[in-house]
Amino acid sequence: RLKPFNRLQIILQHLKMSKHTDSTGEVLLEKRGGAGIITLNRPKALNALNLSMIQQIYPQIKTWEQDPETFLIIIKGTGGKAFCAGGDIRAITDAGKVGSRLAQDFFREEYILNNAIGTCKKPYVALIDGITMGGGVGISVHGHFRVATEKTLFAMPETAIGLFPDVGGGYFLPRLSGKIGYYLALTGFRLKGRDVLKAGIATHFVESEKLPALEKDLIALKSPSTENIADLLNSYHVKSKIDQEKEFVLDEHMEKINSLFSANSMEEIVKKLKQDGSPFAIKQLETINKMSPTSLKMTLRQLREGASMSLQDVLTMEYRLSQACMRGHDFYEGVRAVLIDKDQSPRWKPAALEEVSDEFVDDCFKPLGDNDLKL
């Protein structure tokens, strides 16, 4: 028979193991001090969101929102490379091809989660350290606080895969200063580090290595108000010296961006870029020429309409667009070219902006009746 001490050791060992196996979940949800902490834990997939992660995060946010002992919510990613590089596009593609429910459910539940974050009554702090794209933007940008680091890489690259900058992109992008949001949405341009703050996407900038200390201090706050949390974030922000002197990467191009991307149609934007003829304009033309013409037209209208809509109305509109993409050609072709075969040569249908009719675009925005997103 086991000596009592050995038996205890084995029980402790077992407890340690079971706690350990728990940390292999795709998303970790824990309460520490006054903070609810969401950790995206798919480092090999750059913490990309899948449906099961969304289905775990949403009810937890709702629970913490009601809990008088939870004063803030923190969301972060593991692995050091990415906060969250997007949604699980491969799974959605496979589902869409066979008409599986996942192609509806994923977008529906993802947008419901985006809305829950946008309307969250508790301060929500996203530590966007590393790659933050697409779906990763949706679970950070609508919260109260977004902390960027020198490792942050932000982009909404959807037009390159026959999609559009969803997850509430139609809400936050047109609200950035000037026409930056239109530029980011149509070209998929990547912002790095402090530029994510300067563009107005992040609210604070803190050195990556200081995040564990910041998190510890956030957890230690006693019944904090939103102001207390803001003060703590500001105190870290002002001490961060990395790239402090560097000017915003788009500064020298802002005048051009604001005039070129203020046109009412994609054709007009292209015409303006051609007329401008500067190295910057030519580069934008090259980029835009690689994108799905259907996606570009959809996106420009999405942003122009979203500029004066509530987040809820934007997400309802975007759900309609997502389902139009699932019914169409370009999304599957874009995913094939960029993510599966990686030949980077998508064959878009239609292949030119002029061939994408206004009627077709109108159709993408039509209500879905009983299948509409309900928020």
C-alpha positions in Angstrom: 0.0 0.0 0.0 1.1 3.6 -0.6 2.3 5.5 2.3 0.0 8.5 3.1 2.6 11.0 2.0 3.0 9.3 -1.4 -0.7 9.2 -1.9 -0.9 12.9 -1.2 2.0 13.5 -3.6 0.1 11.6 -6.3 -3.1 13.5 -5.7 -1.2 16.8 -5.8 0.6 15.7 -8.9 -2.8 14.8 -10.5 -4.3 18.1 -9.5 -1.3 19.9 -11.1 -1.7 17.8 -14.2 -5.4 18.5 -14.5 -4.8 22.2 -14.0 -2.1 22.0 -16.7 -4.2 20.1 -19.2 -6.8 22.9 -18.7 -4.3 25.4 -20.0 -4.3 23.6 -23.4 -7.7 25.1 -24.2 -8.0 27.3 -27.3 -9.1 30.1 -25.1 -8.4 30.5 -21.3 -10.9 32.3 -19.1 -9.9 33.2 -15.6 -10.7 35.7 -12.8 -7.7 37.3 -11.1 -8.2 40.1 -8.6 -10.9 42.4 -10.0 -10.1 41.4 -13.6 -11.7 38.9 -15.9 -8.9 37.7 -18.2 -9.4 36.2 -21.7 -6.3 34.6 -23.2 -6.4 33.5 -26.8 -4.4 30.3 -26.8 -3.8 29.0 -30.3 -0.3 30.3 -30.8 0.4 27.9 -33.8 -2.6 29.4 -35.6 -1.5 32.9 -34.5 -4.5 32.8 -32.2 -7.0 32.9 -35.0 -10.6 32.8 -33.8 -12.7 29.8 -34.5 -16.4 29.3 -33.6 -15.7 27.4 -30.4 -13.5 30.2 -29.1 -16.2 32.8 -29.9 -18.8 30.6 -28.2 -16.7 30.5 -25.0 -15.8 34.2 -24.9 -19.2 35.6 -25.4 -21.1 34.1 -22.4 -18.1 34.8 -20.2 -18.1 38.5 -21.1 -21.8 38.6 -20.4 -21.3 36.9 -17.0 -18.5 39.3 -16.0 -20.5 42.2 -17.1 -23.2 41.3 -14.5 -20.7 40.4 -11.8 -20.2 43.2 -9.1 -16.8 41.7 -8.2 -15.4 42.1 -11.8 -14.3 45.6 -12.6 -12.5 45.2 -15.9 -11.9 42.7 -18.7 -8.5 42.1 -20.2 -8.0 40.2 -23.5 -4.6 39.1 -24.7 -2.9 36.4 -26.9 -0.2 33.8 -26.2 2.9 32.9 -28.1 4.6 36.3 -28.5 3.8 36.6 -32.2 0.2 37.5 -32.5 -2.7 39.0 -30.5 -5.1 37.5 -33.1 -4.3 37.2 -36.8 -8.0 36.9 -37.8 -10.8 34.4 -38.1 -10.5 30.8 -39.1 -10.9 31.5 -42.8 -10.0 27.9 -44.0 -12.8 26.4 -41.9 -15.3 29.0 -43.2 -14.2 28.4 -46.8 -14.7 24.6 -46.5 -18.1 25.1 -44.9 -19.2 27.7 -47.5 -18.3 25.4 -50.4 -20.6 22.6 -49.1 -23.3 25.1 -47.9 -22.7 24.1 -44.2 -24.3 26.1 -41.4 -20.9 27.2 -40.2 -20.6 29.8 -42.9 -23.7 31.5 -41.4 -23.1 30.7 -37.7 -19.4 31.9 -37.7 -20.1 35.4 -38.9 -23.4 35.7 -36.9 -21.8 34.7 -33.6 -18.6 36.7 -34.3 -20.5 39.9 -35.0 -22.7 39.3 -31.9 -19.4 39.1 -29.9 -18.1 42.2 -31.6 -21.3 44.0 -30.5 -21.0 42.7 -26.9 -17.5 44.2 -26.7 -18.7 47.5 -28.3 -21.5 47.8 -25.7 -19.7 46.2 -22.7 -20.5 48.0 -19.5 -17.2 47.0 -17.9 -13.9 48.6 -19.1 -12.4 46.3 -21.7 -8.6 46.4 -22.2 -7.2 44.7 -25.3 -3.4 44.1 -25.2 -2.8 44.0 -29.0 0.8 42.8 -28.8 1.9 41.3 -32.2 -0.2 40.6 -35.3 -3.8 42.0 -35.0 -5.8 41.6 -38.2 -9.4 41.0 -39.3 -11.2 39.1 -36.6 -8.5 40.1 -34.1 -9.3 43.8 -34.8 -13.0 42.9 -34.1 -12.4 41.7 -30.6 -10.2 44.6 -29.7 -11.0 47.9 -31.5 -14.6 48.2 -30.1 -13.5 48.0 -26.5 -12.6 51.0 -24.3 -8.8 50.6 -24.3 -6.4 49.2 -26.9 -2.8 48.9 -25.9 -0.4 48.7 -28.8 3.3 47.7 -28.5 6.3 48.0 -30.8 5.4 44.4 -32.0 1.8 45.4 -33.0 1.1 44.8 -36.7 -2.4 46.0 -37.7 -4.1 45.4 -41.0 -7.6 44.8 -42.5 -6.4 42.8 -45.6 -9.8 41.4 -46.6 -10.1 42.9 -50.1 -7.1 40.6 -51.1 -9.2 37.5 -50.4 -12.5 38.5 -51.9 -14.0 39.6 -48.6 -14.4 43.1 -47.0 -13.1 44.7 -43.7 -15.9 43.2 -41.5 -16.1 42.8 -37.7 -17.4 46.4 -37.5 -14.9 47.8 -40.0 -17.7 49.8 -41.5 -18.0 51.6 -38.1 -14.5 52.3 -36.9 -12.7 52.8 -40.2 -14.6 55.8 -41.6 -14.3 57.4 -38.1 -10.5 57.6 -38.3 -9.1 61.0 -39.2 -9.3 62.1 -42.8 -9.6 59.2 -45.2 -7.1 57.0 -43.4 -9.8 54.4 -42.8 -10.7 54.2 -46.5 -7.1 53.9 -47.4 -6.5 51.1 -44.9 -9.7 49.2 -46.0 -9.1 49.3 -49.7 -5.4 48.7 -49.8 -4.9 46.5 -46.8 -1.9 48.7 -45.8 -0.1 47.5 -42.6 0.5 49.8 -39.7 3.2 48.9 -37.2 3.9 49.8 -33.6 3.3 53.4 -32.6 1.6 54.1 -35.9 -1.3 52.0 -34.8 -1.8 54.6 -32.0 -1.2 57.6 -34.3 -3.8 56.4 -36.7 -6.3 56.3 -33.8 -6.8 52.6 -33.7 -4.9 52.0 -30.4 -5.5 54.3 -27.3 -2.2 53.6 -25.6 1.4 52.5 -26.5 3.4 50.4 -24.0 6.6 48.5 -24.6 5.9 44.8 -25.1 8.2 43.7 -22.2 6.2 46.0 -19.8 2.9 44.2 -20.5 3.2 41.6 -17.7 3.8 44.4 -15.1 0.9 46.4 -16.6 -1.4 43.4 -16.3 -0.3 42.8 -12.7 -1.1 46.4 -11.8 -4.4 46.2 -13.6 -5.3 43.1 -11.6 -4.3 44.7 -8.3 -6.6 47.8 -8.7 -9.2 47.9 -6.0 -12.7 48.5 -7.3 -11.4 50.8 -10.1 -13.4 53.2 -12.2 -12.8 53.6 -15.9 -10.8 56.8 -14.9 -8.6 54.8 -12.6 -7.8 52.3 -15.4 -7.2 55.1 -17.8 -4.8 56.7 -15.3 -2.8 53.5 -14.9 -2.6 53.0 -18.7 -1.5 56.6 -19.2 1.2 56.2 -16.6 2.7 53.3 -18.6 2.1 55.1 -21.9 4.0 58.2 -20.9 7.1 56.2 -19.8 7.3 54.3 -23.2 10.1 55.8 -25.2 10.4 53.5 -28.2 9.8 55.3 -31.5 8.6 58.4 -29.6 10.3 60.8 -32.0 9.3 59.0 -35.2 6.7 60.7 -37.3 3.5 58.9 -38.4 4.3 56.7 -41.4 1.5 58.2 -43.5 2.1 61.8 -42.5 3.8 62.8 -45.8 1.0 61.2 -47.7 -2.0 62.4 -45.7 -2.9 65.2 -48.1 -2.9 62.8 -51.1 -4.8 60.1 -49.1 -7.5 62.6 -48.1 -8.0 63.9 -51.6 -7.6 60.7 -53.6 -9.7 58.5 -51.4 -12.6 60.9 -51.0 -14.0 60.0 -54.4 -17.5 58.6 -54.6 -16.7 55.5 -56.6 -13.9 53.1 -57.0 -13.6 54.0 -60.7 -13.1 57.6 -59.6 -10.5 56.7 -57.0 -8.5 54.8 -59.7 -8.9 57.7 -62.1 -7.6 60.2 -59.5 -4.7 57.9 -58.7 -3.7 57.7 -62.4 -4.0 61.5 -62.8 -1.9 62.1 -59.8 0.9 59.9 -61.1 3.2 60.3 -58.1 5.3 57.3 -56.9 2.9 57.0 -54.0 -0.2 57.0 -56.3 1.3 54.5 -58.6 2.1 52.2 -55.7 -1.6 52.4 -54.6 -2.8 51.6 -58.1 -0.6 48.5 -58.2 -2.0 47.3 -54.9 -5.7 48.1 -55.8 -5.2 46.3 -59.1 -4.5 43.0 -57.2 -7.7 43.2 -55.1 -11.1 41.7 -55.9 -13.0 44.4 -57.8 -16.2 43.1 -56.2 -14.7 43.5 -52.7 -13.4 47.0 -53.5 -16.9 48.2 -54.5 -18.6 46.5 -51.6 -16.0 48.0 -49.2 -16.2 51.6 -50.4 -20.0 51.5 -50.1 -19.8 49.8 -46.7 -17.6 52.5 -45.3 -19.5 55.4 -46.9 -22.8 54.1 -45.4 -21.2 52.9 -42.1 -19.9 56.4 -41.4 -23.3 57.6 -40.2 -24.6 54.3 -38.8 -24.6 52.8 -35.3 -22.3 49.8 -34.6 -25.4 47.6 -34.5 -26.6 48.7 -37.9 -23.1 48.4 -39.3 -22.9 44.8 -38.1 -26.3 44.0 -39.5 -25.2 45.4 -42.8 -21.9 43.5 -42.7 -23.7 40.2 -41.9 -25.6 40.7 -45.2 -22.4 41.3 -47.0 -20.7 38.3 -45.5 -23.5 36.0 -46.8 -23.2 37.6 -50.2 -19.5 36.7 -50.2 -20.4 33.1 -49.2 -22.7 33.0 -52.2 -20.2 34.5 -54.6 -17.0 33.5 -56.4 -14.2 35.8 -55.2 -14.0 34.7 -51.6 -13.2 31.1 -52.4 -10.8 32.1 -55.2 -9.0 34.6 -52.9 -8.6 32.0 -50.2 -7.3 29.5 -52.7 -4.8 32.0 -54.2 -3.5 33.5 -50.9 -3.9 30.8 -48.3 -4.2 27.4 -50.0 -2.2 27.2 -53.2 -0.3 30.4 -52.3 0.2 31.3 -56.0 -0.9 34.9 -55.2 -2.7 35.0 -58.6 -6.4 35.1 -58.0 -8.7 35.0 -61.0 -11.4 37.4 -60.0 -14.9 37.3 -61.5 -15.7 39.9 -62.7 -12.1 40.8 -63.4 -12.5 44.6 -63.7 -14.2 47.3 -61.7 -16.3 48.4 -64.7 -17.8 44.9 -64.8 -19.1 44.9 -61.2 -22.6 46.5 -61.7 -24.3 48.7 -59.2 -27.3 46.3 -59.3 -25.0 43.5 -58.2 -23.5 45.6 -55.3 -27.0 46.7 -54.3 -28.0 43.0 -54.1 -25.2 42.3 -51.6 -26.7 44.9 -49.2 -30.3 43.6 -49.3 -31.9 42.4 -46.1 -32.0 38.6 -45.5 -35.5 38.5 -43.9 -35.6 35.9 -41.1 -31.9 35.2 -41.6 -30.8 38.8 -40.8 -28.5 39.4 -37.9 -30.5 40.3 -34.8 -28.7 42.3 -32.1 
